[in-house]
Amino acid sequence: MRKSIGWCLVFICLLIPIVIADWNILKLSRNGLEISLKNYCESWRMNVELHNISDFEVVPGECIEYIGKYMKSTQYKVDSERATQECLVHNDGYHIWGILGDQYNSIEGIPSPIRAFKLPNPMYYVS
């Protein structure tokens, strides 16, 4: 009796991870890339925000639910607040420029903005 109960417990312990596991992980394609509806809708939303897609009249039908959930989420509020802050900083005359080169060229080289500030170099640290 004890052996059969022990085997049942072992069998159940082996089955629990299979039942709980996300079945999408088990169905991944060989190269690891899979285009799902969520990925498509998220990509569409990001391209609209970056103005890569500008001539559209309505949201694609398959993305209506995803976009609706995004617009009601806190992430939309955070993204909107961030965009508002960036616009206010831009209106104050600040522009973020990515300048490649060493520190001397970053300070005294071309281009020369109207108003500028230098960010700390992430390669240096205080220990």
C-alpha positions as CSV (number, residue, x, y, z in Angstrom):
1,M,0.0,0.0,0.0
2,R,2.8,2.4,0.9
3,K,4.6,1.7,-2.3
4,S,1.6,2.4,-4.4
5,I,0.9,5.7,-2.6
6,G,4.6,6.6,-3.0
7,W,4.5,5.9,-6.8
8,C,1.2,7.9,-7.1
9,L,2.9,10.9,-5.4
10,V,6.0,10.7,-7.6
11,F,3.7,10.4,-10.7
12,I,1.6,13.4,-9.6
13,C,4.8,15.5,-8.9
14,L,6.0,14.7,-12.4
15,L,2.7,15.7,-14.0
16,I,2.2,19.0,-12.1
17,P,4.9,21.0,-14.1
18,I,3.5,19.7,-17.4
19,V,0.0,20.8,-16.5
20,I,1.1,24.2,-15.2
21,A,3.6,24.8,-18.0
22,D,2.9,27.4,-20.7
23,W,2.2,25.4,-23.8
24,N,3.4,28.2,-26.1
25,I,6.9,27.6,-24.8
26,L,6.6,24.0,-26.0
27,K,5.5,25.1,-29.5
28,L,8.3,27.5,-30.3
29,S,9.7,27.3,-33.8
30,R,13.2,26.0,-34.3
31,N,14.9,29.3,-34.8
32,G,13.2,30.8,-31.8
33,L,11.3,33.5,-33.8
34,E,7.6,33.3,-34.0
35,I,5.2,36.0,-35.2
36,S,2.2,36.0,-33.0
37,L,-0.8,38.4,-33.1
38,K,0.5,40.1,-29.9
39,N,3.9,40.8,-31.5
40,Y,2.2,42.1,-34.7
41,C,-0.1,44.4,-32.8
42,E,2.7,45.7,-30.5
43,S,4.9,46.3,-33.5
44,W,2.1,48.1,-35.3
45,R,1.5,50.4,-32.3
46,M,5.2,51.2,-31.9
47,N,5.5,52.0,-35.6
48,V,2.6,54.4,-35.4
49,E,4.1,56.1,-32.3
50,L,7.4,56.5,-34.2
51,H,5.6,57.9,-37.3
52,N,6.7,55.0,-39.5
53,I,3.1,54.3,-40.3
54,S,1.3,57.6,-40.9
55,D,-1.4,56.9,-43.6
56,F,-3.9,54.8,-41.6
57,E,-7.5,55.6,-41.0
58,V,-8.4,52.9,-38.5
59,V,-6.7,50.4,-36.2
60,P,-6.4,46.9,-37.9
61,G,-9.3,44.7,-36.9
62,E,-7.0,42.1,-35.3
63,C,-5.4,44.7,-33.1
64,I,-8.5,46.4,-31.7
65,E,-8.5,44.4,-28.5
66,Y,-4.8,44.8,-27.9
67,I,-4.8,48.6,-28.5
68,G,-7.9,48.9,-26.3
69,K,-6.1,47.2,-23.4
70,Y,-3.0,49.3,-23.9
71,M,-5.1,52.6,-23.9
72,K,-6.7,51.6,-20.6
73,S,-3.5,50.5,-18.9
74,T,-1.1,52.4,-16.7
75,Q,1.6,52.0,-19.3
76,Y,-0.3,54.3,-21.6
77,K,-0.4,56.9,-18.8
78,V,3.3,56.5,-18.2
79,D,4.1,56.8,-21.9
80,S,1.9,59.9,-22.3
81,E,3.5,61.6,-19.3
82,R,7.0,60.8,-20.6
83,A,6.1,62.2,-24.0
84,T,4.7,65.3,-22.4
85,Q,7.9,65.8,-20.4
86,E,10.1,65.4,-23.5
87,C,8.0,68.0,-25.4
88,L,8.4,70.5,-22.5
89,V,12.1,69.9,-22.4
90,H,12.3,70.3,-26.2
91,N,10.3,73.5,-26.1
92,D,12.8,74.9,-23.5
93,G,15.5,74.6,-26.1
94,Y,17.1,71.3,-25.1
95,H,17.9,68.6,-27.6
96,I,19.5,65.3,-27.0
97,W,22.2,64.6,-29.5
98,G,24.2,61.4,-29.7
99,I,27.8,62.5,-30.3
100,L,30.4,59.8,-30.9
101,G,34.0,60.3,-30.0
102,D,36.2,61.0,-27.0
103,Q,35.3,63.5,-24.3
104,Y,37.3,66.3,-25.8
105,N,35.5,66.1,-29.2
106,S,32.2,65.8,-27.4
107,I,32.8,69.1,-25.6
108,E,34.6,71.2,-28.2
109,G,33.9,69.5,-31.5
110,I,31.2,69.9,-34.1
111,P,28.1,70.2,-33.8
112,S,27.6,73.1,-31.4
113,P,24.1,73.3,-30.0
114,I,22.4,76.4,-28.7
115,R,22.0,75.0,-25.2
116,A,23.8,71.9,-24.1
117,F,24.6,69.7,-21.2
118,K,27.1,66.8,-20.9
119,L,25.9,63.5,-19.5
120,P,28.4,61.5,-17.4
121,N,30.4,58.9,-19.2
122,P,29.0,55.5,-18.2
123,M,32.5,53.9,-18.7
124,Y,33.8,55.7,-15.6
125,Y,32.6,55.0,-12.1
126,V,33.4,55.9,-8.6
127,S,34.4,53.0,-6.4
